[in-house]
Amino acid sequence: MPTTIQVSEKLRKELAKRKVYDKETYEEVIWDLMEDALELDEETKREIAQARQEIKEGKYHTLEEVKKDLGL
């Protein structure tokens, strides 16, 4: 059953920016955003697992180390 929701003008403008085509509905935009937020592809999952392992192994640089190396 369809329903109506209220959103601020600011949010409506943000949703409008995310339309892929002019006649795309706000519902389609919201579904796309939800899908992006909820689903990670297998490659992304592998990369996250690899990054976590590298952190556990101490293979990372702190922000302070990077700043020092760059002379900032």
PyMOL Python script that loads the backbone (N, CA, C, O; Angstrom):
from pymol import cmd

cmd.read_pdbstr("""\
ATOM      1  N   MET A   1       0.845  -1.175   0.000  1.00  0.00           N
ATOM      2  CA  MET A   1       0.000   0.000   0.000  1.00  0.00           C
ATOM      3  C   MET A   1       0.892   1.240   0.000  1.00  0.00           C
ATOM      4  O   MET A   1       1.683   1.430   0.924  1.00  0.00           O
ATOM      5  N   PRO A   2       0.776   2.072  -1.009  1.00  0.00           N
ATOM      6  CA  PRO A   2       1.587   3.294  -1.071  1.00  0.00           C
ATOM      7  C   PRO A   2       1.255   4.248   0.072  1.00  0.00           C
ATOM      8  O   PRO A   2       0.128   4.296   0.565  1.00  0.00           O
ATOM      9  N   THR A   3       2.258   4.994   0.471  1.00  0.00           N
ATOM     10  CA  THR A   3       2.067   5.993   1.507  1.00  0.00           C
ATOM     11  C   THR A   3       2.857   7.239   1.141  1.00  0.00           C
ATOM     12  O   THR A   3       3.707   7.207   0.251  1.00  0.00           O
ATOM     13  N   THR A   4       2.580   8.306   1.813  1.00  0.00           N
ATOM     14  CA  THR A   4       3.280   9.561   1.588  1.00  0.00           C
ATOM     15  C   THR A   4       4.180   9.830   2.782  1.00  0.00           C
ATOM     16  O   THR A   4       3.792   9.594   3.927  1.00  0.00           O
ATOM     17  N   ILE A   5       5.384  10.325   2.513  1.00  0.00           N
ATOM     18  CA  ILE A   5       6.282  10.706   3.595  1.00  0.00           C
ATOM     19  C   ILE A   5       6.687  12.155   3.397  1.00  0.00           C
ATOM     20  O   ILE A   5       6.644  12.683   2.286  1.00  0.00           O
ATOM     21  N   GLN A   6       7.075  12.776   4.474  1.00  0.00           N
ATOM     22  CA  GLN A   6       7.553  14.146   4.393  1.00  0.00           C
ATOM     23  C   GLN A   6       9.065  14.145   4.526  1.00  0.00           C
ATOM     24  O   GLN A   6       9.629  13.466   5.384  1.00  0.00           O
ATOM     25  N   VAL A   7       9.708  14.914   3.668  1.00  0.00           N
ATOM     26  CA  VAL A   7      11.153  15.106   3.768  1.00  0.00           C
ATOM     27  C   VAL A   7      11.422  16.598   3.666  1.00  0.00           C
ATOM     28  O   VAL A   7      10.634  17.348   3.089  1.00  0.00           O
ATOM     29  N   SER A   8      12.523  17.007   4.223  1.00  0.00           N
ATOM     30  CA  SER A   8      12.884  18.418   4.163  1.00  0.00           C
ATOM     31  C   SER A   8      13.241  18.806   2.732  1.00  0.00           C
ATOM     32  O   SER A   8      13.528  17.946   1.899  1.00  0.00           O
ATOM     33  N   GLU A   9      13.222  20.082   2.461  1.00  0.00           N
ATOM     34  CA  GLU A   9      13.600  20.575   1.145  1.00  0.00           C
ATOM     35  C   GLU A   9      15.059  20.228   0.857  1.00  0.00           C
ATOM     36  O   GLU A   9      15.415  19.904  -0.276  1.00  0.00           O
ATOM     37  N   LYS A  10      15.894  20.299   1.884  1.00  0.00           N
ATOM     38  CA  LYS A  10      17.308  19.965   1.734  1.00  0.00           C
ATOM     39  C   LYS A  10      17.475  18.508   1.284  1.00  0.00           C
ATOM     40  O   LYS A  10      18.256  18.225   0.375  1.00  0.00           O
ATOM     41  N   LEU A  11      16.741  17.583   1.920  1.00  0.00           N
ATOM     42  CA  LEU A  11      16.828  16.176   1.549  1.00  0.00           C
ATOM     43  C   LEU A  11      16.270  15.955   0.146  1.00  0.00           C
ATOM     44  O   LEU A  11      16.839  15.183  -0.625  1.00  0.00           O
ATOM     45  N   ARG A  12      15.185  16.608  -0.192  1.00  0.00           N
ATOM     46  CA  ARG A  12      14.593  16.461  -1.519  1.00  0.00           C
ATOM     47  C   ARG A  12      15.600  16.876  -2.588  1.00  0.00           C
ATOM     48  O   ARG A  12      15.714  16.221  -3.624  1.00  0.00           O
ATOM     49  N   LYS A  13      16.328  17.958  -2.337  1.00  0.00           N
ATOM     50  CA  LYS A  13      17.332  18.421  -3.298  1.00  0.00           C
ATOM     51  C   LYS A  13      18.464  17.402  -3.421  1.00  0.00           C
ATOM     52  O   LYS A  13      18.952  17.148  -4.522  1.00  0.00           O
ATOM     53  N   GLU A  14      18.879  16.825  -2.309  1.00  0.00           N
ATOM     54  CA  GLU A  14      19.930  15.800  -2.348  1.00  0.00           C
ATOM     55  C   GLU A  14      19.472  14.572  -3.122  1.00  0.00           C
ATOM     56  O   GLU A  14      20.232  14.011  -3.911  1.00  0.00           O
ATOM     57  N   LEU A  15      18.233  14.156  -2.896  1.00  0.00           N
ATOM     58  CA  LEU A  15      17.698  13.015  -3.629  1.00  0.00           C
ATOM     59  C   LEU A  15      17.619  13.323  -5.121  1.00  0.00           C
ATOM     60  O   LEU A  15      17.922  12.470  -5.956  1.00  0.00           O
ATOM     61  N   ALA A  16      17.215  14.533  -5.445  1.00  0.00           N
ATOM     62  CA  ALA A  16      17.105  14.933  -6.853  1.00  0.00           C
ATOM     63  C   ALA A  16      18.472  14.872  -7.545  1.00  0.00           C
ATOM     64  O   ALA A  16      18.553  14.497  -8.714  1.00  0.00           O
ATOM     65  N   LYS A  17      19.534  15.234  -6.841  1.00  0.00           N
ATOM     66  CA  LYS A  17      20.880  15.178  -7.410  1.00  0.00           C
ATOM     67  C   LYS A  17      21.296  13.751  -7.745  1.00  0.00           C
ATOM     68  O   LYS A  17      22.112  13.530  -8.640  1.00  0.00           O
ATOM     69  N   ARG A  18      20.736  12.790  -7.027  1.00  0.00           N
ATOM     70  CA  ARG A  18      21.137  11.400  -7.194  1.00  0.00           C
ATOM     71  C   ARG A  18      20.334  10.655  -8.248  1.00  0.00           C
ATOM     72  O   ARG A  18      20.571   9.471  -8.491  1.00  0.00           O
ATOM     73  N   LYS A  19      19.389  11.338  -8.874  1.00  0.00           N
ATOM     74  CA  LYS A  19      18.610  10.698  -9.931  1.00  0.00           C
ATOM     75  C   LYS A  19      19.518  10.386 -11.110  1.00  0.00           C
ATOM     76  O   LYS A  19      20.326  11.217 -11.524  1.00  0.00           O
ATOM     77  N   VAL A  20      19.378   9.184 -11.645  1.00  0.00           N
ATOM     78  CA  VAL A  20      20.167   8.775 -12.797  1.00  0.00           C
ATOM     79  C   VAL A  20      19.552   9.358 -14.067  1.00  0.00           C
ATOM     80  O   VAL A  20      20.268   9.718 -15.001  1.00  0.00           O
ATOM     81  N   TYR A  21      18.227   9.448 -14.096  1.00  0.00           N
ATOM     82  CA  TYR A  21      17.511  10.031 -15.221  1.00  0.00           C
ATOM     83  C   TYR A  21      16.359  10.873 -14.683  1.00  0.00           C
ATOM     84  O   TYR A  21      15.904  10.663 -13.558  1.00  0.00           O
ATOM     85  N   ASP A  22      15.892  11.821 -15.482  1.00  0.00           N
ATOM     86  CA  ASP A  22      14.918  12.809 -15.018  1.00  0.00           C
ATOM     87  C   ASP A  22      13.635  12.220 -14.442  1.00  0.00           C
ATOM     88  O   ASP A  22      13.117  12.723 -13.445  1.00  0.00           O
ATOM     89  N   LYS A  23      13.122  11.170 -15.052  1.00  0.00           N
ATOM     90  CA  LYS A  23      11.838  10.620 -14.613  1.00  0.00           C
ATOM     91  C   LYS A  23      11.973   9.566 -13.523  1.00  0.00           C
ATOM     92  O   LYS A  23      10.983   8.944 -13.139  1.00  0.00           O
ATOM     93  N   GLU A  24      13.173   9.361 -13.027  1.00  0.00           N
ATOM     94  CA  GLU A  24      13.375   8.408 -11.937  1.00  0.00           C
ATOM     95  C   GLU A  24      12.639   8.913 -10.696  1.00  0.00           C
ATOM     96  O   GLU A  24      12.719  10.092 -10.350  1.00  0.00           O
ATOM     97  N   THR A  25      11.934   8.018 -10.042  1.00  0.00           N
ATOM     98  CA  THR A  25      11.178   8.427  -8.853  1.00  0.00           C
ATOM     99  C   THR A  25      12.090   8.489  -7.635  1.00  0.00           C
ATOM    100  O   THR A  25      13.167   7.894  -7.612  1.00  0.00           O
ATOM    101  N   TYR A  26      11.637   9.219  -6.630  1.00  0.00           N
ATOM    102  CA  TYR A  26      12.403   9.280  -5.390  1.00  0.00           C
ATOM    103  C   TYR A  26      12.451   7.903  -4.730  1.00  0.00           C
ATOM    104  O   TYR A  26      13.435   7.567  -4.071  1.00  0.00           O
ATOM    105  N   GLU A  27      11.409   7.113  -4.900  1.00  0.00           N
ATOM    106  CA  GLU A  27      11.428   5.758  -4.351  1.00  0.00           C
ATOM    107  C   GLU A  27      12.570   4.954  -4.975  1.00  0.00           C
ATOM    108  O   GLU A  27      13.279   4.237  -4.268  1.00  0.00           O
ATOM    109  N   GLU A  28      12.753   5.067  -6.284  1.00  0.00           N
ATOM    110  CA  GLU A  28      13.844   4.351  -6.943  1.00  0.00           C
ATOM    111  C   GLU A  28      15.201   4.836  -6.424  1.00  0.00           C
ATOM    112  O   GLU A  28      16.111   4.035  -6.207  1.00  0.00           O
ATOM    113  N   VAL A  29      15.326   6.127  -6.232  1.00  0.00           N
ATOM    114  CA  VAL A  29      16.575   6.680  -5.703  1.00  0.00           C
ATOM    115  C   VAL A  29      16.851   6.114  -4.313  1.00  0.00           C
ATOM    116  O   VAL A  29      17.976   5.714  -4.011  1.00  0.00           O
ATOM    117  N   ILE A  30      15.834   6.083  -3.479  1.00  0.00           N
ATOM    118  CA  ILE A  30      15.999   5.570  -2.109  1.00  0.00           C
ATOM    119  C   ILE A  30      16.349   4.087  -2.130  1.00  0.00           C
ATOM    120  O   ILE A  30      17.219   3.654  -1.374  1.00  0.00           O
ATOM    121  N   TRP A  31      15.691   3.298  -2.979  1.00  0.00           N
ATOM    122  CA  TRP A  31      16.021   1.873  -3.078  1.00  0.00           C
ATOM    123  C   TRP A  31      17.472   1.685  -3.501  1.00  0.00           C
ATOM    124  O   TRP A  31      18.170   0.826  -2.961  1.00  0.00           O
ATOM    125  N   ASP A  32      17.933   2.487  -4.467  1.00  0.00           N
ATOM    126  CA  ASP A  32      19.328   2.398  -4.902  1.00  0.00           C
ATOM    127  C   ASP A  32      20.280   2.713  -3.756  1.00  0.00           C
ATOM    128  O   ASP A  32      21.296   2.038  -3.587  1.00  0.00           O
ATOM    129  N   LEU A  33      19.957   3.738  -2.967  1.00  0.00           N
ATOM    130  CA  LEU A  33      20.803   4.090  -1.826  1.00  0.00           C
ATOM    131  C   LEU A  33      20.831   2.971  -0.795  1.00  0.00           C
ATOM    132  O   LEU A  33      21.882   2.658  -0.235  1.00  0.00           O
ATOM    133  N   MET A  34      19.681   2.375  -0.550  1.00  0.00           N
ATOM    134  CA  MET A  34      19.623   1.279   0.417  1.00  0.00           C
ATOM    135  C   MET A  34      20.443   0.091  -0.069  1.00  0.00           C
ATOM    136  O   MET A  34      21.167  -0.532   0.708  1.00  0.00           O
ATOM    137  N   GLU A  35      20.329  -0.218  -1.344  1.00  0.00           N
ATOM    138  CA  GLU A  35      21.076  -1.339  -1.910  1.00  0.00           C
ATOM    139  C   GLU A  35      22.574  -1.096  -1.784  1.00  0.00           C
ATOM    140  O   GLU A  35      23.329  -1.993  -1.410  1.00  0.00           O
ATOM    141  N   ASP A  36      22.997   0.126  -2.100  1.00  0.00           N
ATOM    142  CA  ASP A  36      24.411   0.470  -1.985  1.00  0.00           C
ATOM    143  C   ASP A  36      24.907   0.304  -0.555  1.00  0.00           C
ATOM    144  O   ASP A  36      26.034  -0.138  -0.331  1.00  0.00           O
ATOM    145  N   ALA A  37      24.076   0.655   0.399  1.00  0.00           N
ATOM    146  CA  ALA A  37      24.484   0.612   1.797  1.00  0.00           C
ATOM    147  C   ALA A  37      24.469  -0.807   2.366  1.00  0.00           C
ATOM    148  O   ALA A  37      25.222  -1.108   3.293  1.00  0.00           O
ATOM    149  N   LEU A  38      23.634  -1.665   1.829  1.00  0.00           N
ATOM    150  CA  LEU A  38      23.450  -2.987   2.422  1.00  0.00           C
ATOM    151  C   LEU A  38      24.261  -4.092   1.758  1.00  0.00           C
ATOM    152  O   LEU A  38      24.569  -5.104   2.389  1.00  0.00           O
ATOM    153  N   GLU A  39      24.601  -3.906   0.509  1.00  0.00           N
ATOM    154  CA  GLU A  39      25.267  -4.981  -0.214  1.00  0.00           C
ATOM    155  C   GLU A  39      26.718  -4.632  -0.526  1.00  0.00           C
ATOM    156  O   GLU A  39      27.020  -3.566  -1.064  1.00  0.00           O
ATOM    157  N   LEU A  40      27.587  -5.540  -0.182  1.00  0.00           N
ATOM    158  CA  LEU A  40      28.988  -5.421  -0.557  1.00  0.00           C
ATOM    159  C   LEU A  40      29.288  -6.555  -1.519  1.00  0.00           C
ATOM    160  O   LEU A  40      28.928  -7.705  -1.265  1.00  0.00           O
ATOM    161  N   ASP A  41      29.939  -6.235  -2.613  1.00  0.00           N
ATOM    162  CA  ASP A  41      30.288  -7.316  -3.533  1.00  0.00           C
ATOM    163  C   ASP A  41      31.420  -8.148  -2.941  1.00  0.00           C
ATOM    164  O   ASP A  41      32.050  -7.756  -1.959  1.00  0.00           O
ATOM    165  N   GLU A  42      31.664  -9.287  -3.548  1.00  0.00           N
ATOM    166  CA  GLU A  42      32.649 -10.227  -3.012  1.00  0.00           C
ATOM    167  C   GLU A  42      34.054  -9.622  -3.000  1.00  0.00           C
ATOM    168  O   GLU A  42      34.824  -9.858  -2.070  1.00  0.00           O
ATOM    169  N   GLU A  43      34.384  -8.852  -4.018  1.00  0.00           N
ATOM    170  CA  GLU A  43      35.704  -8.227  -4.062  1.00  0.00           C
ATOM    171  C   GLU A  43      35.894  -7.273  -2.874  1.00  0.00           C
ATOM    172  O   GLU A  43      36.953  -7.258  -2.247  1.00  0.00           O
ATOM    173  N   THR A  44      34.869  -6.485  -2.576  1.00  0.00           N
ATOM    174  CA  THR A  44      34.945  -5.554  -1.449  1.00  0.00           C
ATOM    175  C   THR A  44      35.085  -6.310  -0.136  1.00  0.00           C
ATOM    176  O   THR A  44      35.856  -5.907   0.735  1.00  0.00           O
ATOM    177  N   LYS A  45      34.348  -7.399   0.010  1.00  0.00           N
ATOM    178  CA  LYS A  45      34.455  -8.208   1.229  1.00  0.00           C
ATOM    179  C   LYS A  45      35.870  -8.761   1.393  1.00  0.00           C
ATOM    180  O   LYS A  45      36.403  -8.780   2.502  1.00  0.00           O
ATOM    181  N   ARG A  46      36.484  -9.214   0.289  1.00  0.00           N
ATOM    182  CA  ARG A  46      37.860  -9.727   0.346  1.00  0.00           C
ATOM    183  C   ARG A  46      38.832  -8.624   0.725  1.00  0.00           C
ATOM    184  O   ARG A  46      39.739  -8.832   1.531  1.00  0.00           O
ATOM    185  N   GLU A  47      38.637  -7.436   0.133  1.00  0.00           N
ATOM    186  CA  GLU A  47      39.527  -6.320   0.430  1.00  0.00           C
ATOM    187  C   GLU A  47      39.430  -5.901   1.896  1.00  0.00           C
ATOM    188  O   GLU A  47      40.442  -5.575   2.516  1.00  0.00           O
ATOM    189  N   ILE A  48      38.227  -5.909   2.447  1.00  0.00           N
ATOM    190  CA  ILE A  48      38.041  -5.576   3.862  1.00  0.00           C
ATOM    191  C   ILE A  48      38.736  -6.614   4.739  1.00  0.00           C
ATOM    192  O   ILE A  48      39.424  -6.263   5.697  1.00  0.00           O
ATOM    193  N   ALA A  49      38.557  -7.886   4.410  1.00  0.00           N
ATOM    194  CA  ALA A  49      39.206  -8.951   5.184  1.00  0.00           C
ATOM    195  C   ALA A  49      40.727  -8.819   5.110  1.00  0.00           C
ATOM    196  O   ALA A  49      41.417  -8.995   6.114  1.00  0.00           O
ATOM    197  N   GLN A  50      41.249  -8.508   3.921  1.00  0.00           N
ATOM    198  CA  GLN A  50      42.689  -8.332   3.756  1.00  0.00           C
ATOM    199  C   GLN A  50      43.188  -7.146   4.578  1.00  0.00           C
ATOM    200  O   GLN A  50      44.225  -7.240   5.235  1.00  0.00           O
ATOM    201  N   ALA A  51      42.464  -6.040   4.548  1.00  0.00           N
ATOM    202  CA  ALA A  51      42.861  -4.852   5.309  1.00  0.00           C
ATOM    203  C   ALA A  51      42.856  -5.146   6.806  1.00  0.00           C
ATOM    204  O   ALA A  51      43.758  -4.714   7.524  1.00  0.00           O
ATOM    205  N   ARG A  52      41.863  -5.867   7.277  1.00  0.00           N
ATOM    206  CA  ARG A  52      41.812  -6.225   8.695  1.00  0.00           C
ATOM    207  C   ARG A  52      43.007  -7.089   9.088  1.00  0.00           C
ATOM    208  O   ARG A  52      43.589  -6.907  10.157  1.00  0.00           O
ATOM    209  N   GLN A  53      43.368  -8.028   8.220  1.00  0.00           N
ATOM    210  CA  GLN A  53      44.516  -8.891   8.492  1.00  0.00           C
ATOM    211  C   GLN A  53      45.802  -8.070   8.535  1.00  0.00           C
ATOM    212  O   GLN A  53      46.645  -8.276   9.407  1.00  0.00           O
ATOM    213  N   GLU A  54      45.950  -7.136   7.586  1.00  0.00           N
ATOM    214  CA  GLU A  54      47.145  -6.292   7.565  1.00  0.00           C
ATOM    215  C   GLU A  54      47.242  -5.443   8.832  1.00  0.00           C
ATOM    216  O   GLU A  54      48.337  -5.236   9.354  1.00  0.00           O
ATOM    217  N   ILE A  55      46.129  -4.962   9.320  1.00  0.00           N
ATOM    218  CA  ILE A  55      46.129  -4.184  10.565  1.00  0.00           C
ATOM    219  C   ILE A  55      46.572  -5.064  11.731  1.00  0.00           C
ATOM    220  O   ILE A  55      47.384  -4.647  12.557  1.00  0.00           O
ATOM    221  N   LYS A  56      46.038  -6.282  11.795  1.00  0.00           N
ATOM    222  CA  LYS A  56      46.431  -7.211  12.862  1.00  0.00           C
ATOM    223  C   LYS A  56      47.930  -7.495  12.824  1.00  0.00           C
ATOM    224  O   LYS A  56      48.564  -7.680  13.864  1.00  0.00           O
ATOM    225  N   GLU A  57      48.489  -7.529  11.615  1.00  0.00           N
ATOM    226  CA  GLU A  57      49.911  -7.818  11.445  1.00  0.00           C
ATOM    227  C   GLU A  57      50.779  -6.571  11.606  1.00  0.00           C
ATOM    228  O   GLU A  57      52.003  -6.641  11.492  1.00  0.00           O
ATOM    229  N   GLY A  58      50.153  -5.452  11.868  1.00  0.00           N
ATOM    230  CA  GLY A  58      50.903  -4.215  12.064  1.00  0.00           C
ATOM    231  C   GLY A  58      51.366  -3.560  10.769  1.00  0.00           C
ATOM    232  O   GLY A  58      52.240  -2.693  10.789  1.00  0.00           O
ATOM    233  N   LYS A  59      50.797  -3.962   9.665  1.00  0.00           N
ATOM    234  CA  LYS A  59      51.179  -3.411   8.354  1.00  0.00           C
ATOM    235  C   LYS A  59      50.328  -2.184   8.027  1.00  0.00           C
ATOM    236  O   LYS A  59      49.473  -2.218   7.142  1.00  0.00           O
ATOM    237  N   TYR A  60      50.580  -1.117   8.752  1.00  0.00           N
ATOM    238  CA  TYR A  60      49.850   0.128   8.510  1.00  0.00           C
ATOM    239  C   TYR A  60      50.715   1.288   8.976  1.00  0.00           C
ATOM    240  O   TYR A  60      51.710   1.095   9.674  1.00  0.00           O
ATOM    241  N   HIS A  61      50.326   2.492   8.584  1.00  0.00           N
ATOM    242  CA  HIS A  61      51.021   3.701   8.994  1.00  0.00           C
ATOM    243  C   HIS A  61      50.016   4.624   9.673  1.00  0.00           C
ATOM    244  O   HIS A  61      48.894   4.788   9.194  1.00  0.00           O
ATOM    245  N   THR A  62      50.413   5.218  10.776  1.00  0.00           N
ATOM    246  CA  THR A  62      49.528   6.170  11.443  1.00  0.00           C
ATOM    247  C   THR A  62      49.549   7.492  10.674  1.00  0.00           C
ATOM    248  O   THR A  62      50.442   7.744   9.865  1.00  0.00           O
ATOM    249  N   LEU A  63      48.568   8.309  10.939  1.00  0.00           N
ATOM    250  CA  LEU A  63      48.511   9.628  10.315  1.00  0.00           C
ATOM    251  C   LEU A  63      49.755  10.427  10.673  1.00  0.00           C
ATOM    252  O   LEU A  63      50.318  11.120   9.825  1.00  0.00           O
ATOM    253  N   GLU A  64      50.176  10.334  11.907  1.00  0.00           N
ATOM    254  CA  GLU A  64      51.371  11.063  12.338  1.00  0.00           C
ATOM    255  C   GLU A  64      52.611  10.610  11.565  1.00  0.00           C
ATOM    256  O   GLU A  64      53.441  11.436  11.185  1.00  0.00           O
ATOM    257  N   GLU A  65      52.739   9.310  11.333  1.00  0.00           N
ATOM    258  CA  GLU A  65      53.881   8.802  10.568  1.00  0.00           C
ATOM    259  C   GLU A  65      53.866   9.331   9.132  1.00  0.00           C
ATOM    260  O   GLU A  65      54.903   9.726   8.598  1.00  0.00           O
ATOM    261  N   VAL A  66      52.707   9.336   8.526  1.00  0.00           N
ATOM    262  CA  VAL A  66      52.572   9.833   7.161  1.00  0.00           C
ATOM    263  C   VAL A  66      52.901  11.315   7.090  1.00  0.00           C
ATOM    264  O   VAL A  66      53.613  11.758   6.188  1.00  0.00           O
ATOM    265  N   LYS A  67      52.384  12.076   8.040  1.00  0.00           N
ATOM    266  CA  LYS A  67      52.690  13.523   8.074  1.00  0.00           C
ATOM    267  C   LYS A  67      54.191  13.750   8.202  1.00  0.00           C
ATOM    268  O   LYS A  67      54.754  14.604   7.518  1.00  0.00           O
ATOM    269  N   LYS A  68      54.839  12.982   9.079  1.00  0.00           N
ATOM    270  CA  LYS A  68      56.285  13.130   9.276  1.00  0.00           C
ATOM    271  C   LYS A  68      57.040  12.788   7.998  1.00  0.00           C
ATOM    272  O   LYS A  68      57.961  13.506   7.609  1.00  0.00           O
ATOM    273  N   ASP A  69      56.653  11.693   7.341  1.00  0.00           N
ATOM    274  CA  ASP A  69      57.300  11.295   6.093  1.00  0.00           C
ATOM    275  C   ASP A  69      57.132  12.343   5.000  1.00  0.00           C
ATOM    276  O   ASP A  69      58.024  12.533   4.173  1.00  0.00           O
ATOM    277  N   LEU A  70      55.997  13.019   4.997  1.00  0.00           N
ATOM    278  CA  LEU A  70      55.727  14.043   3.992  1.00  0.00           C
ATOM    279  C   LEU A  70      56.224  15.433   4.390  1.00  0.00           C
ATOM    280  O   LEU A  70      56.143  16.386   3.614  1.00  0.00           O
ATOM    281  N   GLY A  71      56.730  15.523   5.597  1.00  0.00           N
ATOM    282  CA  GLY A  71      57.241  16.801   6.086  1.00  0.00           C
ATOM    283  C   GLY A  71      56.147  17.807   6.385  1.00  0.00           C
ATOM    284  O   GLY A  71      56.330  19.013   6.213  1.00  0.00           O
ATOM    285  N   LEU A  72      55.031  17.310   6.826  1.00  0.00           N
ATOM    286  CA  LEU A  72      53.905  18.205   7.156  1.00  0.00           C
ATOM    287  C   LEU A  72      53.816  18.478   8.639  1.00  0.00           C
ATOM    288  O   LEU A  72      52.929  19.209   9.079  1.00  0.00           O
TER     289      LEU A  72
END
""", "prot")
cmd.dss("prot")
cmd.show_as("cartoon", "prot")
cmd.util.cbc("prot")
cmd.orient("prot")
